[in-house]
Amino acid sequence: MTSEQVLQELHPIFQKVFSDPGLQVIREMSAKDVKRWDSLTHLNMIHEVETYFGVRFKLKELTGMKNVGDMVDLIVSKKS
């Protein structure tokens, strides 16, 4: 699975979680870029991503993520 594939598969997850069908996910995106991204939607998004990709993030990994690109890289490394 490539980074680009993961990024594309994140689009519908983010659009659903943040209730924004037009939301375009890019590697540089972070919570400050999405109006509805608060602590509750963050937890929901993490759960949806883990479920969809069949991965589990460790607390240290979660706290180390600074943007979507960090999440994409972690997913790729876990799926390899």
C-alpha positions in Angstrom: 0.0 0.0 0.0 1.4 3.4 -1.0 1.2 6.7 0.7 -1.0 8.0 -2.2 -3.4 5.1 -1.8 -3.7 5.6 1.9 -4.3 9.3 1.4 -7.1 8.6 -1.1 -8.7 6.1 1.2 -8.7 8.7 4.0 -10.9 11.1 2.0 -14.3 9.3 2.7 -13.4 8.7 6.3 -12.5 12.3 7.0 -15.6 13.5 5.0 -17.8 11.3 7.1 -16.3 12.1 10.5 -16.1 15.9 9.9 -19.5 16.0 8.1 -18.0 17.7 5.1 -18.5 15.9 1.7 -16.2 18.4 0.0 -13.3 18.0 2.4 -10.0 17.3 0.5 -7.4 15.6 2.6 -3.8 16.5 2.1 -0.6 15.5 3.9 -0.1 18.9 5.5 -3.6 19.0 6.9 -3.9 19.2 10.7 -6.6 20.0 13.3 -6.2 23.8 12.7 -7.2 23.4 9.1 -10.6 21.7 9.7 -13.4 23.7 11.3 -15.1 20.7 13.1 -11.8 19.0 14.2 -12.1 19.0 18.0 -11.1 16.5 20.6 -14.2 14.4 20.2 -14.1 14.2 16.4 -10.4 13.5 16.7 -11.1 10.4 18.8 -13.8 9.4 16.3 -11.5 9.9 13.4 -8.8 7.8 14.9 -11.3 5.0 15.7 -12.6 5.1 12.1 -9.1 5.0 10.6 -7.9 2.2 12.8 -11.0 0.1 12.0 -10.9 0.8 8.3 -7.2 0.0 7.9 -7.1 -2.8 10.5 -4.3 -1.1 12.5 -3.9 0.2 16.1 -1.9 3.3 17.0 0.1 3.4 20.2 -0.3 6.4 22.4 3.2 7.5 21.6 2.4 7.4 17.9 -0.8 9.4 18.4 0.9 12.1 20.3 3.7 12.2 17.7 1.4 12.9 14.8 1.6 16.5 13.7 -0.5 16.2 10.5 -2.2 13.8 8.2 1.1 13.0 6.5 2.4 11.5 9.7 -0.7 9.4 10.0 -0.3 8.2 6.4 3.3 7.2 7.0 2.4 5.3 10.1 -0.4 3.4 8.3 1.9 2.5 5.4 4.6 1.3 7.8 2.0 -0.8 9.7 0.5 -2.3 6.5 3.9 -3.2 5.1 
